[in-house]
Amino acid sequence: QVQLVESGGGLVQAGGSLRLSCTASGRVFSINIMGWYRQAPGKQRELAATITRGDSTNYADSVKGRATISRDNAKNTVYLQMNSLKPEDTAVYYCNAQIALPPIPYWGQGTQVTVSS
């Protein structure tokens, strides 16, 4: 089992920055890929960024150029640095971890990001 805890959300003005953190516990050595998803009010949850154990990254077009996903293996923590925030970035951001055996995705409880104009 994998447990994920997010932090770092908050209220920022447009153009500001935030760094989200996700700390994993449990079967951390079984995790193949981790990522950040977000869900805006009235919208479906969507991918923001992912990172593999080999540090291969992928970004959604909506955050590309403004977001950086990284991992600190010693702390079992994944980060999402977001710059030049826009009001449309307002959402609950969820950390995700995928393990190999069994192939089960795990989710954190989310952290709220609100960007004011």
Residue, then its C-alpha position, 0 to 999 in steps of 0.5 A: q500500500v502507498q499513502l500520499v500526502e500533499s501540501g503547499g497549496g494556497l491563495v496567490q495572485a496571478g503571476g505568482s508561484l507555488r511549490l506543491s509537495c507530495t510525500a509518499s510512504g509505504r511501498v515507495f520502492s514499488i512506485n513506477i511513476m508519480g504525477w500531479y493531477r488537478q480538478a477545477p470546479g465543474k471540470q473533470r480531473e486532468l493530468a498536469a505532469t508526471i515523472t518516472r523513476g528514471d526522471s522522464t517527465n511529461y507535461a500537459d499543454s496547459v502548464k508546459g513552460r510554467a511548471t516543473i515536476s521533480r523528485d527527491n528520492a531521499k525524502n520520498t517526495v515529488y514536487l510541482q513548481m508552478n510559476s506565472l500562475k493564472p486564474e485558470d490554474t485554480a483547482v484541487y491538485y492531487c498527487n498520484a502514484q502508480i505501482a507495478l504489482p499489482p497495477i494500482p493507482y494511489w491518490g492523495q487527498g488533494t491540496q487547494v490552489t486558488v489564483s486570484s486576478 
